[in-house]
Amino acid sequence: MGGNSKKEDETIVIAEDEINIENLEELRDFIRNLSNKAFAHYVNEEKNDFENWARESFEETELADLLRKKKTKEETIQVIDYFLTREEIKESKTGPKKQEIPEVEWVKIGVPGFDELVPNGVPKGSSVLISGGPGSGKTTFCLQVLKQAVENGEKCLYLTFEENALRLKQHMKSYGWDPVKMEKDGYTIIKKMQAFDLSRSVEALLAKASGELTIELDEIEGIIPKNFKPDRIILDSLSAVAAAFTGKEEGYRIYIEQLFSLFKSIGATSFLITEIEQETNRYSRTGIEEFLADAVFVFYNIRQKNVRLNALEVLKIRGTSHQKKIVPFKIIKGQGIIVYPQEEVFT
């Protein structure tokens, strides 16, 4: 009996080497023809070769997820049958799948005068770096972006690592905006976090990752509130996050790449504030963020004799044209920021 078992095991391995499956129908038929012992060779508590097959050979991630916990031959066949039937129904209603490039959706900033600098707006899902020195208007600009988005019916998440949430609401109220109503209506969440809480998830991810690092929503629980899908995310600030990675620059670079990807994957347009020195040729703390971001808006607090002038420029936006000049703006009590796109600032 032991000899027969060994012979059957060898047959399984030989058959595996000779397998040539072109589509899901052939995979289903292959499974149907397997003996229960042969099926167990492919699926056990440590592995599910059919899940890997669906994911890697056919790039059917959803099917692979469905197969993950299926440990019997009958369950596996049923799942593949269900998936194939559902895809046939979809195709009969919508026609064959087409390789189409979706149209770009554009997001207007909404700050008076600013949209004239960027007529199309920014592509939805972009990561926008808001760069500038202290007192240059970065936070006011982002709060105004939030207010305008809410007026357009969008949901906004403001993550702050430095300023108290109450202080930000007082700041908004001073411009005539109503943060309490925005929150009550379910459009806004302003959340204070510790930078360490954001960065510590990287330690676990780096430890478990083998070659590739991916951040999943459930792995950064507490950052994106449950049952709240934001259209815009404001993070204030990346400088605080970078400080939490002191001595771990490579970890910070990887984390920022994945953080940008995460925000994009949920469809949110993100505005990420970063502090820089007033006189510098670098537009972020490490120099990495400005290259990873899809757009960079730079805020200045320029000294002219004995006064300072607020000004800004659109340094870059991927995928659209924009005016390339430094323009002045004013912060007006009861209104917020007003940009003067027809004027120029010479430094």
N, C-alpha and C positions, 0 to 999 in steps of 0.2 A: 504493500500500500504506500509505504514511504517512497519507493522508486517511482510509482505512477505519479505521485504528487510532484516530485521533482521534475519529471518529464513534462507535466502540464504547465508548471511554472516557466520552463524553458520555452515552451511553445508560445506562451503569452509574450515573452520578451521579443522573440523573433517576429511575431505578428506586429508588435508595436513598431519595430524598425521598418516594416514594410508598409505601414499605413500611409495612404495617400487620400486625404479627404479634402474636397474642394469647397463644400458649402455646408450649411447647417442641416439640410435634409440628409446629406450623406453621413454627417456626424450622428444624427438620430438613428438612422438605419444601422450604423456600425454598433451603436450601443444595444439596439434590439437583438442583435446577433451574438452578443457576448454572453457567456455563461456567468452565473452569479460569482463564481470564483475569479473569473477573468475580470469582471466588473470591479471586484474588490481590489484588484491590482492597481486600478486607476483612481479609485476613490476610497479613502480611509480617513481616520481621525486626523492624520497629519497633512493630507493633501487632497486636492480635488483637481485632477488633470483636466477634466472637462470644463471647469471654471476657467482655468488658465488658457485652454484652447479657445474658448469663446472670446476671452479678453485679448489674447495676443495674436492669434491667427485670423480671427474674423473681426476684431476691434468692436465687439458688441459688449460694451461695458455693462449695460443694464442686464442683459442675459447672464453675464458672468456673476453679477451680484445676486441674481435669482438662484443660480446654481450653487452658490457658495455653501449653503447649509443642507443641500440635498444629498443624502448619503445612500439612498437605495436606487436601484436601477429603474424601478417604476416611476419614482418621483422625478428623476432626471429626465426621462422620456416625456412625462407630462409637462414639465416646465418648458422644454424645447418646443413641444407641440403647441402649447399655449402662446409662446412667443411668436412662432411662425404664423399661426392663425391671426393673431392680432396685427402683425405686420401686413398680412394680405388684406385685411379689412381696411387698414389705413391706406394702402396703395389703391384699393378700389374706389375709395372716396376722394383721394387727392391726386391720383395718378402716380406714375413712377417717381421715385426720388430724383431730384435734380441737383446737380452741383451748382448752386447759385451763391453768389457773393452778396450778402445782405447789405442793404443801404445803411449808410452811417446815420445814426441819430445824433442830433446836435443839441447841446445844452447851453442856453443863454445864461450869462452870469447874473444879470439883473441890476447891477450897480449903475446908477445914472452916469452916462458918459463913457463907461468902460466898454460896453458892447460895440461902440464905434471903432475901437481899436482892434476888435476881433469880430468882424461882421457875421461869420457863421456860428460863433460860439466855440465850445470845445466838444470833441466827440464824447458821447455818453460812455461812461465807464473809464474815462481818463483818470490818471493820477496827476494832480496839479500841485506843484511845489510852490508854497507861498513863502518867499525868502526876504529877509530884511533885518535891520538892526532894531534895537529897542526903541519904542515910541514911534515907529514908522507907520503904524496903522494896520498891521497884519491881522490882529484879532478883530478889530472893528470891521474890516473888510469881510472876514469869514462869517461873522455874526450877521452881517448884512446879506451875504450869499444865502445863509440859512433862512433868514426872514423872507427873502424873495422866493426861495424855493417852496416854502410853506404856502405862500400866497398862490403859487401855481399848483397846489395840491400834492406836492411831493413830501415824502417823509425824510427827516434829517436826524442824524446821530452826531452829537458833538462830544468827542472824547477829550477830556482835559487832564493833563498830568501836573499842571502847575497852578493854574487859577482855580479858585474855589467855584463850584457851580453856582452858588448864590451870588457871588460877585459878578459872574458873567450875566446872570439874569438882571441884576441891577444895572449893569452896563447897557444891556439891551433896552431896558425901560427908560433910560436917560435919553434914548433916541426916539422915544414914542412907540416902541414895539412892545407887544404883549406876550412875553415868554410863557406866562402861566396859562393863557388861553391855548397857545400852541401845544403845550404839553397835555392839557386837559382834552383837547380835540384829537389827541393821538398822533400828531404830526411830528413832534420833536421830543427827543430825549437828550438831556445834557447830563453827562456822567463823569464824575471825578474818579480817576484811577491812579494807582501807583505805577510808575514806570516799571518797577520790578515785576509786577503782576503780568505785564505784557511780555517782558523779556524772558521770564523764567520758563515759559512753555518751550522756548527754543532749546533749553538744556535737555529736556526729555526727548524732543524731536531729533536733535542731533545724535543723542545716544542710541536711539532706536533705528535711525535711518541708515540704509545701506546704499550709498551712492546717490540717492535722490532724497531731497527734503521737501515734503509737502505739508502744508498747514490745512487741517480740516476744521470746519466750524465747531464741531464738538470737541476738538482738541484745544481750542482757545475759548472755552466756555467762560462767560463772564465779560467778554469783550463786546460781542454782538448780542444784544438782549434777545431772549427767546420770543418768538412770535412777532418780531419787529424786523421788517425787511427795508432797510434804508435805501432811498434813491441817492442821497448824498451823505458822505461821511466827512467830518472835519476832525483832524487829529492835531492837538495842540499840546506839546509840540514834539517833532522828531528829535530835537536837541536833547530833551529829557530822556527819550528812549536810548539815544546814542550814549548818554552818560551812564546808563545802566549796563552798557556793554564795554565799559572801560577795560582795556586789556584783552578784549575778545573781538577785535575788529573784523575778523573773517566771519564769525558768527553773526555780527551785526549786518554785514553785507548780505549774507544769505537770508537773514530774517527780513530785511527791507525788501528784497526781491520778492519773497513769498507774501509779504504783507500787501504789496502793491497788487500782486496776482490775486490774492484773496478778495480784496475789495472789488477788483474788476470782475471776478467770477460770480459775484452776487449781483452784478449789474449796477453797482454804485459808482458815482463820480466822486472821487475823493480829493480833499483839499488838505494838504499836509504842511503845517507851519514849521519853519526852521529858522533859528536865530543865527545871524552872521554878524561879524564886525562891520562897522560902517564903511571903512575903507578897505576893500578886499576885492580880489578877482575870483574868489570862490563863492558859490551861492548856496552852499550847505556846509554843515559842520565837518563832514568827512570828504566831501567832493564826489561821493558816490551817488547821492540822491538826485542831483541835478541831471545826471546821465540816465538814470533809470526812469525818471518822471516823464510823462508825455508832454507836460507843459510846465513852464517856469515863469511865475510872475514875481518881479523884484520890486520891493518897496524901499524908498530912500527917505532919509531925514537930512536934507542937504543944508549945510551952513552957508549963508550968504551974508557976509559982513557980520552984523550982530543979531541976525535972526535965522531961523531954520525954516525950510520950505519942504512940505510933503510932496513927493513925486513917486511915480511908478513907471515901469515898463514891462512889456510882454517880451521876455527874453527868447522864448521858443514855444511853439505849439506844433505837434506832429499832425500832419494831414490837412492843414489849412493855412492860408496866408493871414498875416496880421501886420499892423503898423509897427515899424521899428524905430521908435523914438521914445524918449523920456518925457512924460507929460505931468503937469502938476495936478494935485487934487486937494480938496479941503474937507475937513471933518467938521460938520455943522451940527450944532446942538439941535435936537429934535428931528433931525433928518438922517444923519450919518454921512457917508462919503459921497462926494460929487466929484467926478473926474472931468477934466477939461481937455478933451482929445485934440482940439484945434491948436492948442498952445504947446510950446516946447520949453524944456528947461535946459539951459546950457551950463555945463559944469567944467 
